[in-house]
Every structure is written in C-alpha cells, then in structure tokens.
Amino acid sequence: MLATAATLLAGGCSNGKAKGKEEADAAAAAVPVEVQPLKRAAMVAVYSGTASIEANNEADVVAKVGGEVRQIFVEEGDAVHEGQVLARLDGDRLRLDAAQTEANLRKLERDYKRQLELSEKGLVAKGTAENAKYDLDALRAAYDSARLELGYTEIRAPIPGVVSARHIKVGNTIKPNDPTFRVTNLDPLLAYVHVPEKEFRKLAPGQPADVVVDALGGERFVGTISRISPTVDPQTGTFRARVEVADATRHLKPGMFARVNIAYERRDNALQLPRTAIIDSDGEQSVYIVAGDKAEQRKITTGLANNGWIEVVTGLKGDEKVVVIGQAGLKSGTLVKVVDDSTPAGSPATEQAAAK
C-alpha cells in the first residue's frame, strides 16, 4: 500500500512538472505582437498637392502718350476701381492740338452748310458740296483722335484691384509704352494644382479645398475648384485644377507657396484601421487579428484612405483587435502574446474585458 501510494505521488509530481514545462515552452514560443482596435469615424478622401498663389487678374499699365508726370494720385497698396485716374501728364501740346483741330472743324462745318444751301438752289455743282462733306468727315475723325490723345494724359486703371507697383515719379518725362503702374486683382486668388492623370475622375468643379500657407504660420484658407483642364499634359502626365481662394483678410499674397488639400469624397461612420496593419500579397489585402491567444488571418477589402487610416469595406465587423506590429511572421493559429495593447481606457473593448 505504501509503495503504491509513493509510486502514484511520484507519477503525479512528474506529470505536473511536465505539464508546467509544456506551458512554459508554449509561452516562450508565443510571438510578441502589438494590437490596436478599429474605430468608426468620418473618412474623407483627400488629394494633396502644392501650388503658388496667383492673382486672378493683373495688368501692367503703360503710358499711351508721352509727357511729363504732373500728378500721382495713388500709391502701392491702394485699392482702385476700373477707370480710376492713377496719374496725370502735362498734355499741353495735345490740348493745343485738340483746340486747333476743333477750330478748323467749326469753320469747315459752316463752309459745308453754305455749300449745301447753294447746291440745293442750283448755284453750285453737287460735287462741290459732296467734297466738302468728305473733308468735314475727315476733320471730325481727326478731332476725335486729338481728344482721345488728350484723354490719354490721364493714366487710368484698366481693372479693379490693388496697386502692386508704381514705376513713375512726379517730374519724370515718359514715352509711349513706358510702364507706369501694376494693378493686381486679389479677389479671388488662384492656385493651379497639377494633378496626376489617375486622379482625373475623382476631381470636379465645386469640390472644396483646404489651402495651407506655411509662410503665414500654417494659416488655413477655404478654396473651391472652379475649373478642371480637359486635357492631360503628355510630358508630365498631369492635368491642371484651378482652385479659387477667398481671403477677406488680405493676408494671402500672390507668389506665396501653398499646400492644397482637395476633399473629393466623404463617408460618415466608416470602419477604419491603421494602414500599417495591412498585408499585401498577390494583389490581396489581409490583416491578423488576435482571437484568444492565437492569431487569425482575415482577408479584407479597403476603400478610402487618409492620415494613415484606411477604410475597411468587408472582412471585419469592428470589434476585432488587429495586429499592427509583428504580423509579418504570423500564420493563422500561431500563438501570440500581446505586449502593448493600445486599446484606450473606457473603450467598449476595455469594458468587455473588465466585465469578463
């Protein structure tokens, strides 16, 4: 009896040690992984590009006649409207030419009226009155031209906007076609984004854009796609999207460098997982989840992507924990050990684990 009991006790101890050793070996063989829960949130698909800010309209104002600059009415930074007088030249010679032409015109008008009366009475040939009419028309055109030249001594803004440059000073004598001012229309400002051709179907006029300017401390401005180029540049494989940017603060300046983010699609309450969790193999995408103490591979299909997260369309329900680090060496059924559970406190997954 005592011998039998001793034998059973020894066998039990031996089995316990063997079982403990097996469990220790299994724990040692478990692959360490890090996991992360999925999340549901709005997913916005964004195309990001860069562009320089440009003015909607810009005009270099040149002198149409020569003369001495007598007055300047605006300075750089002043807002002007179309047709506003920016500066005035002397115009003395042109004023005299116009006055002389007007005097000759008045005299010829009287002569033509007299010739017409005599022609109606048959006292002079009709050709005489007709010749006088031709001379009168030619002099009227010369008078209109002289008045036009005189009007050019007032240099006017061709478009509304802001005076961005002044090239003349009072007392300067300038010639025709000399630059005088530059007027820039800042409403709206434009950003031309060159987009790869594969994105052609994703963008359309009316889509919103977020314009970020680093030179202004990352200040953001609201933009909208106004036009899409109908052709693709064969040299670069890109097409051009014109983004109009509204800036009531006038902080933006033409020539500034901007990052343009165009949101072309949005899905609310989209199931999302970190992009780093996805394994691409032979054109198929999959992830590993932790079920108990083992890894399980799940094939998935994905949709939109943004900021390191990607939408899961099929393959997951949303309550799984996906492996984000360590999945490269896994197979379905591999023992795993979670070394860093990044499930945030208070999440449904955490509460369920605590309840168990």
C-alpha positions in Angstrom: 0.0 0.0 0.0 2.7 2.5 1.0 4.7 1.5 -2.1 1.7 2.1 -4.3 1.0 5.5 -2.8 4.6 6.6 -3.2 4.5 5.5 -6.8 1.3 7.4 -7.6 2.7 10.5 -5.8 5.9 10.4 -7.8 4.0 10.0 -11.0 1.7 12.9 -10.2 4.7 15.2 -9.5 6.3 14.1 -12.7 3.2 14.8 -14.8 2.7 18.2 -13.1 6.3 19.2 -13.9 5.9 18.0 -17.5 2.7 20.0 -17.9 4.2 23.1 -16.4 7.2 22.7 -18.7 4.9 22.4 -21.8 3.1 25.6 -20.8 6.3 27.4 -20.2 7.6 26.3 -23.6 4.3 27.3 -25.3 4.5 30.8 -23.6 8.1 31.1 -24.7 7.1 30.2 -28.3 4.3 32.8 -28.4 5.1 35.6 -30.9 5.0 39.0 -29.3 2.7 41.4 -31.1 1.1 44.8 -30.7 -2.6 45.3 -31.4 -4.9 48.2 -31.9 -8.7 48.3 -32.0 -10.6 49.5 -35.1 -12.5 52.8 -35.0 -15.6 54.3 -36.6 -15.4 57.9 -37.8 -16.0 60.1 -40.8 -13.5 59.3 -43.6 -12.6 62.0 -46.1 -10.6 61.2 -49.1 -8.1 64.0 -49.9 -5.7 64.7 -52.7 -2.8 66.9 -51.6 -0.6 69.0 -53.9 1.4 72.2 -53.9 1.0 75.4 -55.8 1.9 79.1 -55.9 -0.7 81.6 -55.2 -1.6 83.7 -58.2 -3.7 86.8 -58.9 -7.0 86.4 -60.7 -6.2 89.3 -62.9 -3.1 91.5 -63.2 -2.4 94.4 -65.6 0.7 96.4 -66.3 -0.4 99.9 -67.0 1.7 101.7 -69.7 1.6 105.2 -70.9 -0.3 105.6 -74.2 1.2 109.1 -74.9 4.4 110.8 -73.8 4.8 113.7 -71.5 5.9 115.0 -68.1 4.3 113.4 -65.0 2.5 116.2 -63.2 0.4 114.4 -60.6 0.2 111.0 -59.0 -3.0 110.1 -57.1 -2.3 106.6 -55.8 0.5 104.6 -54.0 1.3 100.9 -53.7 -1.3 99.1 -51.7 -4.2 101.5 -52.6 -7.4 99.9 -53.8 -8.6 101.2 -57.1 -11.6 100.7 -59.3 -11.8 100.3 -63.1 -11.3 103.6 -64.9 -9.9 105.5 -61.8 -7.3 108.1 -62.6 -3.9 107.0 -61.3 -1.7 109.8 -62.6 -1.8 112.8 -65.0 0.7 114.0 -67.6 1.1 117.6 -68.7 -0.7 117.3 -72.1 -0.2 121.0 -73.0 0.8 120.2 -76.6 -2.1 117.8 -77.1 -4.5 120.2 -75.6 -3.4 122.9 -78.1 -3.6 120.4 -81.0 -7.2 119.4 -80.0 -8.2 123.1 -79.7 -6.8 123.9 -83.2 -8.5 120.9 -84.7 -11.8 121.9 -83.1 -11.5 125.5 -84.5 -10.8 124.1 -88.0 -13.8 121.7 -87.6 -16.2 124.6 -86.7 -15.0 126.6 -89.8 -15.5 123.6 -92.1 -18.9 122.9 -90.7 -20.0 126.4 -91.6 -18.5 126.1 -95.1 -20.2 122.8 -95.7 -23.6 124.2 -94.6 -23.2 127.1 -97.0 -22.1 124.8 -99.9 -25.1 122.6 -99.2 -27.6 125.5 -99.4 -26.1 126.8 -102.6 -26.2 123.2 -104.1 -29.9 122.9 -103.2 -30.5 126.2 -105.0 -28.5 125.0 -108.0 -26.0 127.8 -107.7 -23.0 125.3 -107.3 -22.4 121.8 -108.6 -23.5 118.9 -106.3 -19.9 117.6 -106.4 -18.7 120.7 -104.6 -21.0 120.0 -101.6 -20.1 116.3 -101.6 -16.3 117.1 -101.5 -16.9 119.5 -98.6 -18.8 116.6 -96.8 -15.8 114.3 -97.2 -13.4 116.9 -95.8 -15.8 117.5 -92.9 -15.9 113.8 -92.0 -12.1 113.5 -92.1 -11.7 116.5 -89.9 -14.2 115.2 -87.4 -12.2 112.0 -87.2 -9.0 114.0 -86.6 -10.7 116.0 -83.9 -11.9 112.8 -82.2 -8.4 111.4 -82.4 -7.0 114.6 -80.9 -9.4 114.4 -78.0 -8.6 110.7 -77.5 -4.9 111.5 -77.3 -5.6 114.3 -74.8 -7.6 111.9 -72.7 -4.6 109.5 -72.6 -2.7 112.1 -70.5 -4.9 110.8 -67.6 -3.4 107.3 -66.8 -6.3 105.1 -65.7 -6.7 101.7 -64.0 -7.8 99.1 -66.6 -9.1 96.7 -64.0 -10.3 96.9 -60.3 -7.8 95.8 -57.7 -4.8 97.0 -55.7 -1.8 99.0 -56.9 1.0 96.5 -56.6 3.8 98.6 -58.2 4.5 102.2 -59.1 7.2 102.9 -61.7 7.0 106.7 -62.1 7.6 109.8 -60.1 6.4 113.4 -60.4 8.6 115.2 -62.8 9.6 112.2 -64.9 9.3 112.5 -68.6 7.9 109.3 -70.1 7.4 108.0 -73.6 4.5 106.0 -75.0 4.5 102.4 -73.8 6.7 103.2 -70.8 5.4 101.2 -67.7 3.7 103.3 -65.0 1.8 101.1 -62.6 0.8 97.5 -62.0 -2.7 96.7 -60.8 -3.5 93.4 -59.2 -6.9 91.9 -58.7 -6.8 89.9 -55.4 -10.4 88.7 -55.5 -10.3 85.8 -55.8 -6.8 84.5 -55.6 -5.9 81.3 -57.6 -3.9 78.2 -57.0 -3.2 76.0 -60.0 -2.6 72.4 -58.8 -1.1 69.9 -61.2 -2.7 66.5 -60.5 -1.7 63.0 -61.8 -3.9 61.7 -64.5 -5.0 58.7 -62.4 -6.9 61.2 -60.2 -8.8 62.7 -63.1 -12.2 61.1 -62.4 -12.0 62.0 -58.7 -11.9 65.8 -59.0 -14.7 68.0 -60.3 -15.6 71.7 -60.2 -17.3 72.7 -57.0 -15.3 70.4 -54.7 -13.9 72.2 -51.5 -10.2 72.6 -50.9 -8.2 73.5 -47.8 -5.3 75.9 -48.6 -2.5 76.0 -46.0 0.3 78.6 -46.2 3.4 77.9 -44.1 4.7 81.4 -44.5 1.6 82.6 -42.5 2.2 80.1 -39.7 0.1 77.4 -41.3 -2.9 79.6 -41.6 -5.8 77.9 -43.5 -8.0 79.3 -46.2 -11.1 78.0 -47.8 -10.9 77.3 -51.5 -13.1 75.7 -54.3 -12.2 74.0 -57.5 -13.5 76.3 -60.2 -12.2 74.7 -63.4 -10.6 71.4 -64.4 -8.4 71.2 -67.5 -10.0 68.9 -70.2 -6.6 67.7 -71.3 -3.6 65.9 -69.8 0.0 67.2 -70.4 1.7 64.3 -72.1 5.1 65.5 -70.8 4.2 65.3 -67.1 1.2 63.1 -67.1 -0.8 65.7 -65.1 -3.8 67.9 -65.6 -4.5 71.3 -64.1 -7.1 72.1 -61.5 -7.8 75.7 -60.8 -8.6 76.5 -57.1 -10.2 79.8 -56.2 -9.2 81.0 -52.7 -11.3 83.6 -50.8 -9.3 85.9 -48.5 -11.2 88.7 -46.9 -8.3 89.4 -44.5 -5.9 90.1 -47.4 -3.2 88.0 -45.7 -2.5 86.0 -48.8 -0.2 87.5 -51.4 0.5 86.4 -54.9 3.7 84.4 -55.1 3.2 82.6 -51.8 3.7 78.9 -51.7 0.7 76.8 -50.5 -0.3 73.2 -49.8 -3.7 72.5 -51.3 -5.8 69.6 -49.9 -8.8 68.7 -52.1 -11.5 66.6 -50.4 -13.1 64.6 -53.2 -15.2 62.0 -51.2 -16.6 61.6 -47.7 -18.1 58.7 -45.9 -19.6 59.1 -42.4 -19.2 56.4 -39.7 -16.6 54.5 -41.8 -14.9 51.5 -40.2 -11.2 52.2 -40.2 -7.9 50.5 -39.2 -4.3 51.7 -39.3 -2.6 51.3 -42.7 0.4 49.6 -41.1 -1.8 46.6 -40.1 -2.4 45.6 -43.8 -0.5 42.9 -45.5 -0.5 42.9 -49.3 0.1 39.6 -51.0 -0.6 38.7 -54.6 -3.0 41.6 -55.0 -5.0 40.6 -52.0 -5.1 42.5 -48.7 -5.4 40.9 -45.3 -4.8 41.6 -41.6 -4.2 39.4 -38.5 -6.5 39.7 -35.5 -6.0 38.2 -32.0 -8.6 35.6 -31.1 -7.9 34.3 -27.6 -4.2 33.7 -27.6 -3.8 32.9 -31.3 -3.5 34.9 -34.5 -6.2 34.6 -37.2 -5.8 36.0 -40.7 -8.7 37.8 -42.3 -8.9 38.9 -45.9 -10.3 42.4 -46.3 -11.3 44.9 -49.0 -10.5 48.6 -48.4 -11.8 51.9 -49.6 -10.9 55.5 -48.8 -7.6 56.4 -47.0 -6.5 59.4 -45.1 -3.9 60.3 -42.5 -2.5 56.8 -42.0 -6.0 55.2 -41.6 -7.8 53.2 -44.3 -11.5 52.3 -44.6 -12.4 48.6 -44.2 -15.3 47.7 -46.6 -15.5 44.0 -46.0 -13.8 41.3 -43.9 -14.1 42.8 -40.3 -17.0 43.6 -38.1 -15.4 46.3 -36.0 -14.9 44.7 -32.6 -11.7 42.9 -33.5 -8.2 43.9 -32.4 -5.8 43.9 -35.4 -2.1 43.3 -35.1 -0.2 46.4 -36.1 3.4 45.3 -35.2 4.7 41.7 -35.5 2.3 40.4 -38.2 5.0 39.7 -40.8 5.9 36.4 -39.2 2.4 35.2 -38.3 0.2 32.4 -39.7 -3.3 31.5 -38.7 -3.2 29.6 -35.4 0.2 31.0 -34.3 0.4 31.6 -30.6 0.8 35.3 -29.9 1.5 37.4 -26.8 0.1 40.9 -26.8 2.9 43.1 -25.4 1.3 46.5 -26.0 -2.5 46.7 -26.0 -3.2 50.2 -27.3 -6.9 49.9 -26.6 -7.8 53.2 -24.9 -9.2 53.2 -21.4 -13.0 53.4 -21.4 -13.4 51.9 -24.9 -16.0 49.2 -25.4 -13.3 46.6 -25.8 -11.7 47.5 -22.5 -15.1 47.5 -20.7 -15.9 44.0 -22.1 -12.5 42.7 -20.9 -13.1 44.1 -17.4 -16.5 42.5 -17.2 -15.1 39.1 -18.0 
